[in-house]
Amino acid sequence: MARGLDHIVHAVRDLDAAADFYRRAGFKVGARNRHPWGTHNHVVQFSNFFIEVLTVGEPEKLVGEGLPQIFGAANRDAIARGDGFSMLILESTDIEGDVADFKTSGIGASSALPFSREAVLPDGSTTTVGFSLAFARDALSPHTGFAACQQHNPAAFWKPDYQQHANGASGVLGAVLVADNPTDHHIFLNAYTGVRDLHSSSIGVTAATPRGDVEIMEAVSFRDQFGTVPRLDGEGASLKGLRLAVPDIDALERVLRAGGVASNRQTGRLVVPRETAFGATLIFETPGKI
């Protein structure tokens, strides 16, 4: 079964400043959350997808195997290399099945790793949300994290009040990775997403998942498509861009301008470049108009 996009991790040194950026860009930003192994985050939520803005708030807790290492320490190392997108997470409806699938495909990197944390509800009360993660590994891309995530209390997590953004952003269209040779990652992308028929073109290779595309393209194609040059990490496929849907590019531009957020028009899109967006590139599109 093909897996749709669930969330993307935006790893940053200064969580407060990054959260302020997202607010100024017209997003509703959730409360600060804490993981048992010392990472802290804010969630920017859409319908069935979210951006996890994350830092290592308590590095002394990054001890032990499992999530402290494969999630916590990996994001610590990503931050040391520079702010930006560090992990792509796909939705799981059967985490043990995905563990088995990843193992059979030769990309498995973990067993199912469960955890829970406190979450603040829109009315200010708290509840507990739970997740299980299964990690995959692209041997050619050691600096990029990949996983599937199954939620155990989704009704407590997904809240329409958190999905109303002043900039009009309504959902995810895709995640964009950059690699010197996109086709080198074809087999991994197929196994990871579960999309059997990938689309190859002069731009790169794309898996059209049930929720958003996963694209791998060359740096020159990224520049031509989005008008900004990605900072390359030097090894394999690096997660560089997030494509989001908006109904009105002009209205979005006014919100960004009011928040002091620099953006550029490019091929029908509005792009907030990595220099502004804490190492990430945010790409806004009106579906059907590109």
C-alpha atoms as an extended CHARMM CRD file, in Angstrom:
* protein
*
       290  EXT
         1         1  MET       CA              0.0000000000        0.0000000000        0.0000000000  PROA      1               0.0000000000
         2         2  ALA       CA              1.3240000000        3.4470000000       -0.9190000000  PROA      2               0.0000000000
         3         3  ARG       CA              2.0830000000        5.7340000000        2.0320000000  PROA      3               0.0000000000
         4         4  GLY       CA              1.0730000000        9.4050000000        1.9860000000  PROA      4               0.0000000000
         5         5  LEU       CA              2.9950000000       12.2640000000        3.5830000000  PROA      5               0.0000000000
         6         6  ASP       CA              2.4410000000       12.5280000000        7.3460000000  PROA      6               0.0000000000
         7         7  HSD       CA              4.9250000000       15.1890000000        8.4530000000  PROA      7               0.0000000000
         8         8  ILE       CA              8.2850000000       16.7820000000        7.8670000000  PROA      8               0.0000000000
         9         9  VAL       CA             10.8680000000       17.6820000000       10.5260000000  PROA      9               0.0000000000
        10        10  HSD       CA             12.3780000000       21.1820000000       10.3790000000  PROA      10              0.0000000000
        11        11  ALA       CA             15.4020000000       21.0280000000       12.6930000000  PROA      11              0.0000000000
        12        12  VAL       CA             16.6700000000       24.3700000000       14.0260000000  PROA      12              0.0000000000
        13        13  ARG       CA             19.0700000000       25.7490000000       16.5970000000  PROA      13              0.0000000000
        14        14  ASP       CA             16.7220000000       28.4670000000       17.8940000000  PROA      14              0.0000000000
        15        15  LEU       CA             13.2180000000       27.0420000000       18.3080000000  PROA      15              0.0000000000
        16        16  ASP       CA             11.6810000000       30.2700000000       19.5780000000  PROA      16              0.0000000000
        17        17  ALA       CA             12.9770000000       32.2480000000       16.5970000000  PROA      17              0.0000000000
        18        18  ALA       CA             11.8270000000       29.6080000000       14.1270000000  PROA      18              0.0000000000
        19        19  ALA       CA              8.3480000000       29.5060000000       15.6880000000  PROA      19              0.0000000000
        20        20  ASP       CA              8.2110000000       33.2950000000       15.4330000000  PROA      20              0.0000000000
        21        21  PHE       CA              9.1190000000       33.0340000000       11.7310000000  PROA      21              0.0000000000
        22        22  TYR       CA              6.2540000000       30.6220000000       11.0910000000  PROA      22              0.0000000000
        23        23  ARG       CA              3.8370000000       32.9230000000       12.9310000000  PROA      23              0.0000000000
        24        24  ARG       CA              5.0010000000       35.9570000000       10.9400000000  PROA      24              0.0000000000
        25        25  ALA       CA              4.5610000000       33.9010000000        7.7630000000  PROA      25              0.0000000000
        26        26  GLY       CA              0.8750000000       33.5190000000        8.6530000000  PROA      26              0.0000000000
        27        27  PHE       CA              0.8260000000       30.0410000000       10.1610000000  PROA      27              0.0000000000
        28        28  LYS       CA             -0.8870000000       29.0360000000       13.3960000000  PROA      28              0.0000000000
        29        29  VAL       CA              1.8220000000       27.5190000000       15.5640000000  PROA      29              0.0000000000
        30        30  GLY       CA              1.0380000000       25.0760000000       18.3440000000  PROA      30              0.0000000000
        31        31  ALA       CA              2.3900000000       25.1220000000       21.8920000000  PROA      31              0.0000000000
        32        32  ARG       CA              5.9010000000       23.9810000000       22.7360000000  PROA      32              0.0000000000
        33        33  ASN       CA              5.9970000000       20.2090000000       23.2870000000  PROA      33              0.0000000000
        34        34  ARG       CA              8.6760000000       18.0360000000       24.8700000000  PROA      34              0.0000000000
        35        35  HSD       CA              9.7720000000       14.5090000000       24.0060000000  PROA      35              0.0000000000
        36        36  PRO       CA             11.0550000000       12.1430000000       26.7130000000  PROA      36              0.0000000000
        37        37  TRP       CA             14.5250000000       12.0640000000       25.1160000000  PROA      37              0.0000000000
        38        38  GLY       CA             15.0410000000       15.8380000000       25.1420000000  PROA      38              0.0000000000
        39        39  THR       CA             13.8890000000       17.1940000000       21.7940000000  PROA      39              0.0000000000
        40        40  HSD       CA             11.3020000000       20.0030000000       21.8440000000  PROA      40              0.0000000000
        41        41  ASN       CA              8.9460000000       20.9880000000       19.0570000000  PROA      41              0.0000000000
        42        42  HSD       CA              6.1620000000       23.1980000000       17.7930000000  PROA      42              0.0000000000
        43        43  VAL       CA              3.6130000000       21.7700000000       15.3550000000  PROA      43              0.0000000000
        44        44  VAL       CA              2.1790000000       23.5980000000       12.3330000000  PROA      44              0.0000000000
        45        45  GLN       CA             -0.8220000000       21.4700000000       11.4730000000  PROA      45              0.0000000000
        46        46  PHE       CA             -2.8930000000       20.9130000000        8.3390000000  PROA      46              0.0000000000
        47        47  SER       CA             -5.4760000000       18.2620000000        7.5560000000  PROA      47              0.0000000000
        48        48  ASN       CA             -3.5900000000       14.9690000000        8.0760000000  PROA      48              0.0000000000
        49        49  PHE       CA             -0.1420000000       16.5730000000        7.6550000000  PROA      49              0.0000000000
        50        50  PHE       CA              2.0900000000       18.7400000000        9.8350000000  PROA      50              0.0000000000
        51        51  ILE       CA              5.4040000000       20.5370000000        9.9870000000  PROA      51              0.0000000000
        52        52  GLU       CA              7.3790000000       19.6120000000       13.0990000000  PROA      52              0.0000000000
        53        53  VAL       CA              9.6400000000       22.5310000000       13.9920000000  PROA      53              0.0000000000
        54        54  LEU       CA             12.1820000000       20.9380000000       16.3120000000  PROA      54              0.0000000000
        55        55  THR       CA             15.2900000000       21.5270000000       18.3890000000  PROA      55              0.0000000000
        56        56  VAL       CA             17.2980000000       19.6690000000       21.0070000000  PROA      56              0.0000000000
        57        57  GLY       CA             16.1510000000       21.3920000000       24.1900000000  PROA      57              0.0000000000
        58        58  GLU       CA             17.6590000000       18.9740000000       26.7270000000  PROA      58              0.0000000000
        59        59  PRO       CA             20.7520000000       17.3510000000       25.1920000000  PROA      59              0.0000000000
        60        60  GLU       CA             21.5830000000       15.5330000000       28.4130000000  PROA      60              0.0000000000
        61        61  LYS       CA             18.5650000000       13.2610000000       27.7650000000  PROA      61              0.0000000000
        62        62  LEU       CA             19.9180000000       11.9780000000       24.4480000000  PROA      62              0.0000000000
        63        63  VAL       CA             21.0390000000        8.6670000000       25.9030000000  PROA      63              0.0000000000
        64        64  GLY       CA             20.2270000000        5.0900000000       25.0060000000  PROA      64              0.0000000000
        65        65  GLU       CA             19.2070000000        3.2920000000       21.8470000000  PROA      65              0.0000000000
        66        66  GLY       CA             15.9940000000        3.6340000000       19.8720000000  PROA      66              0.0000000000
        67        67  LEU       CA             14.3650000000        7.0420000000       19.5680000000  PROA      67              0.0000000000
        68        68  PRO       CA             16.9590000000        8.9570000000       21.6330000000  PROA      68              0.0000000000
        69        69  GLN       CA             19.5600000000        7.8990000000       19.0760000000  PROA      69              0.0000000000
        70        70  ILE       CA             17.7860000000        7.3890000000       15.7570000000  PROA      70              0.0000000000
        71        71  PHE       CA             15.5550000000       10.4630000000       16.1260000000  PROA      71              0.0000000000
        72        72  GLY       CA             17.0620000000       12.6920000000       18.8210000000  PROA      72              0.0000000000
        73        73  ALA       CA             20.7750000000       12.3980000000       18.1100000000  PROA      73              0.0000000000
        74        74  ALA       CA             20.1690000000       12.3440000000       14.3620000000  PROA      74              0.0000000000
        75        75  ASN       CA             18.4160000000       15.7140000000       14.5840000000  PROA      75              0.0000000000
        76        76  ARG       CA             21.1580000000       17.0430000000       16.8800000000  PROA      76              0.0000000000
        77        77  ASP       CA             23.6870000000       16.1390000000       14.1800000000  PROA      77              0.0000000000
        78        78  ALA       CA             21.4920000000       17.6680000000       11.4780000000  PROA      78              0.0000000000
        79        79  ILE       CA             21.3270000000       20.9480000000       13.3970000000  PROA      79              0.0000000000
        80        80  ALA       CA             25.1120000000       20.9220000000       13.7590000000  PROA      80              0.0000000000
        81        81  ARG       CA             25.3320000000       20.8320000000        9.9540000000  PROA      81              0.0000000000
        82        82  GLY       CA             22.8580000000       23.7350000000        9.6920000000  PROA      82              0.0000000000
        83        83  ASP       CA             19.1620000000       24.5220000000       10.0830000000  PROA      83              0.0000000000
        84        84  GLY       CA             16.7860000000       22.8950000000        7.6190000000  PROA      84              0.0000000000
        85        85  PHE       CA             14.5410000000       19.9570000000        6.8680000000  PROA      85              0.0000000000
        86        86  SER       CA             16.0440000000       16.8290000000        8.4060000000  PROA      86              0.0000000000
        87        87  MET       CA             13.4590000000       14.0340000000        8.1630000000  PROA      87              0.0000000000
        88        88  LEU       CA             10.5340000000       13.0140000000        5.9860000000  PROA      88              0.0000000000
        89        89  ILE       CA              7.8230000000       10.9430000000        7.6640000000  PROA      89              0.0000000000
        90        90  LEU       CA              5.1190000000        9.0340000000        5.8120000000  PROA      90              0.0000000000
        91        91  GLU       CA              1.7770000000        7.8960000000        7.2170000000  PROA      91              0.0000000000
        92        92  SER       CA              1.4340000000        4.3510000000        8.4980000000  PROA      92              0.0000000000
        93        93  THR       CA             -1.7950000000        2.4800000000        9.0960000000  PROA      93              0.0000000000
        94        94  ASP       CA              0.0740000000       -0.7080000000       10.0870000000  PROA      94              0.0000000000
        95        95  ILE       CA              3.4430000000        0.0200000000       11.6580000000  PROA      95              0.0000000000
        96        96  GLU       CA              4.4420000000       -3.6220000000       12.0930000000  PROA      96              0.0000000000
        97        97  GLY       CA              3.5340000000       -4.2440000000        8.4660000000  PROA      97              0.0000000000
        98        98  ASP       CA              5.7190000000       -1.3190000000        7.4220000000  PROA      98              0.0000000000
        99        99  VAL       CA              8.6260000000       -2.6240000000        9.5210000000  PROA      99              0.0000000000
       100       100  ALA       CA              8.3080000000       -5.9460000000        7.7010000000  PROA      100             0.0000000000
       101       101  ASP       CA              7.9680000000       -4.2300000000        4.3190000000  PROA      101             0.0000000000
       102       102  PHE       CA             11.0610000000       -2.0790000000        4.8920000000  PROA      102             0.0000000000
       103       103  LYS       CA             13.0260000000       -5.1370000000        6.0190000000  PROA      103             0.0000000000
       104       104  THR       CA             11.9970000000       -7.1930000000        3.0030000000  PROA      104             0.0000000000
       105       105  SER       CA             12.9740000000       -4.3100000000        0.7140000000  PROA      105             0.0000000000
       106       106  GLY       CA             16.3780000000       -3.9830000000        2.3610000000  PROA      106             0.0000000000
       107       107  ILE       CA             15.7980000000       -0.4610000000        3.6670000000  PROA      107             0.0000000000
       108       108  GLY       CA             14.7470000000       -1.1980000000        7.2520000000  PROA      108             0.0000000000
       109       109  ALA       CA             16.5390000000        0.7670000000        9.9740000000  PROA      109             0.0000000000
       110       110  SER       CA             14.5080000000        0.0070000000       13.1200000000  PROA      110             0.0000000000
       111       111  SER       CA             11.7800000000       -1.9840000000       14.7500000000  PROA      111             0.0000000000
       112       112  ALA       CA              8.5160000000       -0.2250000000       15.6210000000  PROA      112             0.0000000000
       113       113  LEU       CA              9.4320000000        2.4610000000       18.1830000000  PROA      113             0.0000000000
       114       114  PRO       CA              6.4450000000        3.6810000000       20.2770000000  PROA      114             0.0000000000
       115       115  PHE       CA              6.2780000000        6.7960000000       22.4360000000  PROA      115             0.0000000000
       116       116  SER       CA              3.7690000000        9.2290000000       23.9170000000  PROA      116             0.0000000000
       117       117  ARG       CA              3.8240000000       12.8610000000       25.0200000000  PROA      117             0.0000000000
       118       118  GLU       CA              1.5260000000       15.5020000000       26.4930000000  PROA      118             0.0000000000
       119       119  ALA       CA             -0.3230000000       17.7290000000       24.0260000000  PROA      119             0.0000000000
       120       120  VAL       CA             -2.1140000000       21.0340000000       24.6010000000  PROA      120             0.0000000000
       121       121  LEU       CA             -5.6500000000       21.2100000000       23.2150000000  PROA      121             0.0000000000
       122       122  PRO       CA             -7.1740000000       24.3620000000       21.6840000000  PROA      122             0.0000000000
       123       123  ASP       CA             -9.0260000000       25.1300000000       24.9490000000  PROA      123             0.0000000000
       124       124  GLY       CA             -5.7600000000       25.0140000000       26.9110000000  PROA      124             0.0000000000
       125       125  SER       CA             -6.3530000000       21.6260000000       28.5150000000  PROA      125             0.0000000000
       126       126  THR       CA             -3.9280000000       18.7530000000       27.9890000000  PROA      126             0.0000000000
       127       127  THR       CA             -4.1610000000       15.2000000000       26.7210000000  PROA      127             0.0000000000
       128       128  THR       CA             -1.7850000000       12.4120000000       25.7390000000  PROA      128             0.0000000000
       129       129  VAL       CA             -0.9320000000       11.6030000000       22.1450000000  PROA      129             0.0000000000
       130       130  GLY       CA              0.9080000000        8.4840000000       21.0570000000  PROA      130             0.0000000000
       131       131  PHE       CA              2.8890000000        7.4480000000       17.9970000000  PROA      131             0.0000000000
       132       132  SER       CA              4.9530000000        4.5600000000       16.6770000000  PROA      132             0.0000000000
       133       133  LEU       CA              7.7880000000        5.1850000000       14.2270000000  PROA      133             0.0000000000
       134       134  ALA       CA              9.5270000000        2.7660000000       11.8740000000  PROA      134             0.0000000000
       135       135  PHE       CA             12.6940000000        4.1100000000       10.2670000000  PROA      135             0.0000000000
       136       136  ALA       CA             14.0250000000        3.4130000000        6.7930000000  PROA      136             0.0000000000
       137       137  ARG       CA             17.5090000000        4.0480000000        5.4410000000  PROA      137             0.0000000000
       138       138  ASP       CA             18.6780000000        5.1810000000        2.0240000000  PROA      138             0.0000000000
       139       139  ALA       CA             22.2670000000        3.9200000000        2.0740000000  PROA      139             0.0000000000
       140       140  LEU       CA             23.2390000000        6.6760000000       -0.3600000000  PROA      140             0.0000000000
       141       141  SER       CA             21.7580000000        9.4480000000        1.8440000000  PROA      141             0.0000000000
       142       142  PRO       CA             23.2270000000        9.1900000000        5.3710000000  PROA      142             0.0000000000
       143       143  HSD       CA             22.2440000000       12.7380000000        6.3460000000  PROA      143             0.0000000000
       144       144  THR       CA             18.5180000000       12.4590000000        5.6240000000  PROA      144             0.0000000000
       145       145  GLY       CA             16.0500000000       10.6770000000        7.8990000000  PROA      145             0.0000000000
       146       146  PHE       CA             13.1130000000        8.6290000000        6.6280000000  PROA      146             0.0000000000
       147       147  ALA       CA             10.3530000000        6.9540000000        8.6320000000  PROA      147             0.0000000000
       148       148  ALA       CA              6.7270000000        5.8930000000        8.7320000000  PROA      148             0.0000000000
       149       149  CYS       CA              4.4950000000        7.0080000000       11.6220000000  PROA      149             0.0000000000
       150       150  GLN       CA              1.3000000000        5.5090000000       13.0090000000  PROA      150             0.0000000000
       151       151  GLN       CA             -0.8000000000        7.5620000000       15.4250000000  PROA      151             0.0000000000
       152       152  HSD       CA             -2.4560000000        5.8170000000       18.3490000000  PROA      152             0.0000000000
       153       153  ASN       CA             -4.7530000000        8.6370000000       19.4820000000  PROA      153             0.0000000000
       154       154  PRO       CA             -5.3830000000       10.6180000000       16.2920000000  PROA      154             0.0000000000
       155       155  ALA       CA             -8.5910000000       12.2720000000       17.5280000000  PROA      155             0.0000000000
       156       156  ALA       CA             -6.5740000000       13.9610000000       20.2660000000  PROA      156             0.0000000000
       157       157  PHE       CA             -3.9440000000       15.2120000000       17.8170000000  PROA      157             0.0000000000
       158       158  TRP       CA             -5.7520000000       16.4620000000       14.7220000000  PROA      158             0.0000000000
       159       159  LYS       CA             -7.6870000000       19.6430000000       15.5610000000  PROA      159             0.0000000000
       160       160  PRO       CA             -9.4060000000       21.8750000000       12.9670000000  PROA      160             0.0000000000
       161       161  ASP       CA             -8.7440000000       24.9180000000       15.1850000000  PROA      161             0.0000000000
       162       162  TYR       CA             -5.0150000000       24.3890000000       14.6270000000  PROA      162             0.0000000000
       163       163  GLN       CA             -5.4470000000       24.0620000000       10.8500000000  PROA      163             0.0000000000
       164       164  GLN       CA             -6.7570000000       27.5770000000       10.1120000000  PROA      164             0.0000000000
       165       165  HSD       CA             -3.8460000000       29.6850000000        8.8570000000  PROA      165             0.0000000000
       166       166  ALA       CA             -3.9550000000       33.4090000000        8.1390000000  PROA      166             0.0000000000
       167       167  ASN       CA             -1.8830000000       32.8870000000        4.9930000000  PROA      167             0.0000000000
       168       168  GLY       CA             -4.5020000000       30.5220000000        3.5640000000  PROA      168             0.0000000000
       169       169  ALA       CA             -2.2360000000       27.4520000000        3.4320000000  PROA      169             0.0000000000
       170       170  SER       CA             -4.5190000000       24.4430000000        3.3580000000  PROA      170             0.0000000000
       171       171  GLY       CA             -2.3950000000       21.3340000000        2.8720000000  PROA      171             0.0000000000
       172       172  VAL       CA              0.6820000000       19.6460000000        1.5110000000  PROA      172             0.0000000000
       173       173  LEU       CA              1.4060000000       19.1710000000       -2.1850000000  PROA      173             0.0000000000
       174       174  GLY       CA              4.8180000000       17.5730000000       -1.9030000000  PROA      174             0.0000000000
       175       175  ALA       CA              8.2920000000       17.2740000000       -0.4560000000  PROA      175             0.0000000000
       176       176  VAL       CA             11.3320000000       17.9520000000       -2.6390000000  PROA      176             0.0000000000
       177       177  LEU       CA             14.7390000000       16.3270000000       -2.2720000000  PROA      177             0.0000000000
       178       178  VAL       CA             17.8800000000       17.2760000000       -4.1830000000  PROA      178             0.0000000000
       179       179  ALA       CA             20.5290000000       14.8110000000       -5.3770000000  PROA      179             0.0000000000
       180       180  ASP       CA             23.3520000000       14.7930000000       -7.9240000000  PROA      180             0.0000000000
       181       181  ASN       CA             21.8160000000       11.7420000000       -9.5970000000  PROA      181             0.0000000000
       182       182  PRO       CA             18.1050000000       11.3950000000       -8.7560000000  PROA      182             0.0000000000
       183       183  THR       CA             17.7800000000        8.0380000000      -10.5030000000  PROA      183             0.0000000000
       184       184  ASP       CA             20.3110000000        6.5340000000       -8.0660000000  PROA      184             0.0000000000
       185       185  HSD       CA             17.5260000000        6.7340000000       -5.4540000000  PROA      185             0.0000000000
       186       186  HSD       CA             14.7670000000        5.2100000000       -7.5880000000  PROA      186             0.0000000000
       187       187  ILE       CA             14.7840000000        1.8170000000       -5.8510000000  PROA      187             0.0000000000
       188       188  PHE       CA             14.7710000000        3.3650000000       -2.3670000000  PROA      188             0.0000000000
       189       189  LEU       CA             11.9740000000        5.8090000000       -3.2480000000  PROA      189             0.0000000000
       190       190  ASN       CA              9.8740000000        2.9650000000       -4.6080000000  PROA      190             0.0000000000
       191       191  ALA       CA             10.3300000000        0.8230000000       -1.4790000000  PROA      191             0.0000000000
       192       192  TYR       CA              9.9110000000        3.6870000000        0.9800000000  PROA      192             0.0000000000
       193       193  THR       CA              6.7460000000        5.2170000000       -0.4390000000  PROA      193             0.0000000000
       194       194  GLY       CA              5.1620000000        1.9880000000       -1.6720000000  PROA      194             0.0000000000
       195       195  VAL       CA              4.4030000000        3.7430000000       -4.9680000000  PROA      195             0.0000000000
       196       196  ARG       CA              5.1650000000        1.1440000000       -7.6190000000  PROA      196             0.0000000000
       197       197  ASP       CA              4.9930000000        3.3300000000      -10.7190000000  PROA      197             0.0000000000
       198       198  LEU       CA              7.3520000000        6.2500000000      -10.3260000000  PROA      198             0.0000000000
       199       199  HSD       CA              7.3820000000        9.1060000000      -12.8320000000  PROA      199             0.0000000000
       200       200  SER       CA             10.7460000000        9.9420000000      -14.3940000000  PROA      200             0.0000000000
       201       201  SER       CA             11.3790000000       13.0920000000      -16.4090000000  PROA      201             0.0000000000
       202       202  SER       CA             14.1310000000       15.5260000000      -17.3040000000  PROA      202             0.0000000000
       203       203  ILE       CA             13.5210000000       17.1920000000      -13.9260000000  PROA      203             0.0000000000
       204       204  GLY       CA             13.9420000000       14.0520000000      -11.8240000000  PROA      204             0.0000000000
       205       205  VAL       CA             11.9270000000       11.2040000000      -10.3390000000  PROA      205             0.0000000000
       206       206  THR       CA              8.5800000000       11.5190000000       -8.5280000000  PROA      206             0.0000000000
       207       207  ALA       CA              6.4440000000        9.2550000000       -6.3580000000  PROA      207             0.0000000000
       208       208  ALA       CA              2.8250000000       10.4530000000       -6.4010000000  PROA      208             0.0000000000
       209       209  THR       CA              1.6060000000        9.2930000000       -2.9850000000  PROA      209             0.0000000000
       210       210  PRO       CA             -1.9660000000        9.3920000000       -1.6700000000  PROA      210             0.0000000000
       211       211  ARG       CA             -1.0540000000       12.6580000000        0.0700000000  PROA      211             0.0000000000
       212       212  GLY       CA              1.5020000000       14.7210000000       -1.8310000000  PROA      212             0.0000000000
       213       213  ASP       CA              4.4290000000       13.9840000000       -4.1270000000  PROA      213             0.0000000000
       214       214  VAL       CA              7.9140000000       12.9580000000       -3.0870000000  PROA      214             0.0000000000
       215       215  GLU       CA             10.2520000000       14.4030000000       -5.7210000000  PROA      215             0.0000000000
       216       216  ILE       CA             14.0020000000       13.9980000000       -6.1750000000  PROA      216             0.0000000000
       217       217  MET       CA             15.6560000000       16.4250000000       -8.5840000000  PROA      217             0.0000000000
       218       218  GLU       CA             19.0380000000       17.8720000000       -9.4210000000  PROA      218             0.0000000000
       219       219  ALA       CA             20.1140000000       21.1770000000       -7.8700000000  PROA      219             0.0000000000
       220       220  VAL       CA             19.8690000000       22.9840000000      -11.2300000000  PROA      220             0.0000000000
       221       221  SER       CA             16.2630000000       21.7950000000      -11.6230000000  PROA      221             0.0000000000
       222       222  PHE       CA             15.4590000000       22.9650000000       -8.0910000000  PROA      222             0.0000000000
       223       223  ARG       CA             16.8540000000       26.3910000000       -8.9810000000  PROA      223             0.0000000000
       224       224  ASP       CA             14.9160000000       26.5510000000      -12.2380000000  PROA      224             0.0000000000
       225       225  GLN       CA             11.6500000000       25.4320000000      -10.6230000000  PROA      225             0.0000000000
       226       226  PHE       CA             11.8180000000       27.4470000000       -7.4120000000  PROA      226             0.0000000000
       227       227  GLY       CA             14.2540000000       30.2960000000       -8.0830000000  PROA      227             0.0000000000
       228       228  THR       CA             16.6540000000       29.5430000000       -5.2370000000  PROA      228             0.0000000000
       229       229  VAL       CA             19.8540000000       27.5140000000       -5.0350000000  PROA      229             0.0000000000
       230       230  PRO       CA             19.7710000000       24.7500000000       -2.4050000000  PROA      230             0.0000000000
       231       231  ARG       CA             22.6600000000       24.2660000000        0.0060000000  PROA      231             0.0000000000
       232       232  LEU       CA             23.9350000000       20.7750000000       -0.7180000000  PROA      232             0.0000000000
       233       233  ASP       CA             24.9590000000       18.4550000000        2.1020000000  PROA      233             0.0000000000
       234       234  GLY       CA             27.3930000000       16.5650000000       -0.1020000000  PROA      234             0.0000000000
       235       235  GLU       CA             25.9620000000       13.0600000000        0.1920000000  PROA      235             0.0000000000
       236       236  GLY       CA             22.9410000000       11.5390000000       -1.4870000000  PROA      236             0.0000000000
       237       237  ALA       CA             19.4480000000       13.0010000000       -1.4890000000  PROA      237             0.0000000000
       238       238  SER       CA             18.8760000000       15.9900000000        0.7950000000  PROA      238             0.0000000000
       239       239  LEU       CA             15.4420000000       17.2230000000        1.8670000000  PROA      239             0.0000000000
       240       240  LYS       CA             15.2290000000       20.8250000000        0.6820000000  PROA      240             0.0000000000
       241       241  GLY       CA             11.6980000000       21.9790000000       -0.1770000000  PROA      241             0.0000000000
       242       242  LEU       CA              8.1020000000       21.7120000000        1.0020000000  PROA      242             0.0000000000
       243       243  ARG       CA              5.2360000000       22.4780000000       -1.3890000000  PROA      243             0.0000000000
       244       244  LEU       CA              2.0440000000       23.8170000000        0.2020000000  PROA      244             0.0000000000
       245       245  ALA       CA             -1.3450000000       24.6420000000       -1.3000000000  PROA      245             0.0000000000
       246       246  VAL       CA             -2.8340000000       28.1430000000       -1.0320000000  PROA      246             0.0000000000
       247       247  PRO       CA             -5.9790000000       29.5010000000       -2.7160000000  PROA      247             0.0000000000
       248       248  ASP       CA             -4.6450000000       32.9920000000       -3.4210000000  PROA      248             0.0000000000
       249       249  ILE       CA             -0.9810000000       33.8240000000       -4.0770000000  PROA      249             0.0000000000
       250       250  ASP       CA             -1.6100000000       37.5810000000       -3.9280000000  PROA      250             0.0000000000
       251       251  ALA       CA             -3.2770000000       37.3430000000       -0.5120000000  PROA      251             0.0000000000
       252       252  LEU       CA             -0.4530000000       35.1550000000        0.7360000000  PROA      252             0.0000000000
       253       253  GLU       CA              2.1160000000       37.6630000000       -0.4780000000  PROA      253             0.0000000000
       254       254  ARG       CA              0.3850000000       40.4240000000        1.4770000000  PROA      254             0.0000000000
       255       255  VAL       CA              0.4760000000       38.3230000000        4.6580000000  PROA      255             0.0000000000
       256       256  LEU       CA              4.1750000000       37.5750000000        4.1920000000  PROA      256             0.0000000000
       257       257  ARG       CA              4.9650000000       41.2210000000        3.5190000000  PROA      257             0.0000000000
       258       258  ALA       CA              3.0840000000       42.2950000000        6.6400000000  PROA      258             0.0000000000
       259       259  GLY       CA              5.1200000000       39.8010000000        8.6590000000  PROA      259             0.0000000000
       260       260  GLY       CA              8.4230000000       40.9630000000        7.2270000000  PROA      260             0.0000000000
       261       261  VAL       CA              8.9800000000       37.6330000000        5.4460000000  PROA      261             0.0000000000
       262       262  ALA       CA             10.8860000000       37.8570000000        2.1650000000  PROA      262             0.0000000000
       263       263  SER       CA              9.5420000000       35.8750000000       -0.7960000000  PROA      263             0.0000000000
       264       264  ASN       CA              9.9800000000       35.5680000000       -4.5510000000  PROA      264             0.0000000000
       265       265  ARG       CA              7.6450000000       34.7980000000       -7.4410000000  PROA      265             0.0000000000
       266       266  GLN       CA              8.7920000000       31.9010000000       -9.6020000000  PROA      266             0.0000000000
       267       267  THR       CA              6.8980000000       30.0680000000      -12.3600000000  PROA      267             0.0000000000
       268       268  GLY       CA              3.5050000000       30.7940000000      -10.8220000000  PROA      268             0.0000000000
       269       269  ARG       CA              4.6410000000       29.9960000000       -7.2840000000  PROA      269             0.0000000000
       270       270  LEU       CA              5.5510000000       32.0930000000       -4.2710000000  PROA      270             0.0000000000
       271       271  VAL       CA              8.7660000000       30.8800000000       -2.6590000000  PROA      271             0.0000000000
       272       272  VAL       CA             10.2420000000       31.6950000000        0.7430000000  PROA      272             0.0000000000
       273       273  PRO       CA             13.9460000000       30.8660000000        0.3250000000  PROA      273             0.0000000000
       274       274  ARG       CA             16.1860000000       29.0440000000        2.7800000000  PROA      274             0.0000000000
       275       275  GLU       CA             17.9550000000       32.2520000000        3.7840000000  PROA      275             0.0000000000
       276       276  THR       CA             14.6500000000       33.4560000000        5.2350000000  PROA      276             0.0000000000
       277       277  ALA       CA             13.0440000000       30.1700000000        6.3150000000  PROA      277             0.0000000000
       278       278  PHE       CA             15.7360000000       28.8160000000        8.6450000000  PROA      278             0.0000000000
       279       279  GLY       CA             17.4840000000       26.6710000000        6.0570000000  PROA      279             0.0000000000
       280       280  ALA       CA             14.2850000000       25.3340000000        4.4600000000  PROA      280             0.0000000000
       281       281  THR       CA             12.5400000000       26.3820000000        1.2520000000  PROA      281             0.0000000000
       282       282  LEU       CA              8.7590000000       26.8630000000        1.5040000000  PROA      282             0.0000000000
       283       283  ILE       CA              6.9960000000       26.7000000000       -1.8590000000  PROA      283             0.0000000000
       284       284  PHE       CA              3.3940000000       27.9230000000       -2.1310000000  PROA      284             0.0000000000
       285       285  GLU       CA              1.2280000000       26.9890000000       -5.0970000000  PROA      285             0.0000000000
       286       286  THR       CA             -2.3790000000       27.3220000000       -6.1630000000  PROA      286             0.0000000000
       287       287  PRO       CA             -3.2990000000       23.8230000000       -7.3810000000  PROA      287             0.0000000000
       288       288  GLY       CA             -4.1690000000       23.7180000000      -11.0590000000  PROA      288             0.0000000000
       289       289  LYS       CA             -2.4240000000       27.0070000000      -11.8470000000  PROA      289             0.0000000000
       290       290  ILE       CA              1.1790000000       25.8480000000      -12.3390000000  PROA      290             0.0000000000
